[in-house]
Amino acid sequence: MAGKKKKTPENTIAQNRKARHDYFIEDTFEAGLSLLGWEVKAMREKKANLTDAYIIFHNGEVYLHGCHVSPLITTSTHVTAEPTRNRKLLLHDAEIGKLIDAQQKDGYTIVPLSLYWVRNLVKLKIGTAKGKKLHDKRATEKAKEWNRDKQRLMKNNFN
């Protein structure tokens, strides 16, 4: 039996499922993105990928690096579309300070979790995360399987 793909909310553009597998997410922040017109149009068509993306700090500013946004065929010919350019995150100074402090801790990193729409704006959920060890990943997988089996047993008992 093939596994069902999890249904994402209607306003979600892209999710970084690998981040939840590889890290314990401790705190989350919502950031705006500085985008070009063709990128917004591509995101409306869900042409974004966060799998290899990460957050970098440069001169007191925060950037999303490695997020791939595939240009549409209808992108203007006079615009040079760069799919993996660095995109500036729009955050308050206090939030940037918290992110820098979190990254200074040993074993912590900042990871992008999901891209989504809030009205007509693209938002990025980022999280402070601590890396999982192999035994942690196994325990998480075991708990997930047990919950799945438990749901199956409950369903069969009530039918």
SULTAZI-V175732 format. One record per run of one state. SS is the DSSP state (A for helix, B for strand, O for the rest). FROM is the first residue (numbers start at 0). TO is the last residue. If there is no record, write none. Layout:
BEGIN
ss->{SS;SS}
from->{FROM;FROM}
to->{TO;TO}
END
This chain:
BEGIN
ss->{O;B;O;A;B;O;A;O;B;O;B;O;B;O;B;O;B;O;A;O;B;O;B;O;A;O}
from->{0;11;15;16;22;33;36;44;47;49;53;58;60;65;67;69;86;90;92;104;107;118;120;131;133;158}
to->{10;14;15;21;32;35;43;46;48;52;57;59;64;66;68;85;89;91;103;106;117;119;130;132;157;158}
END
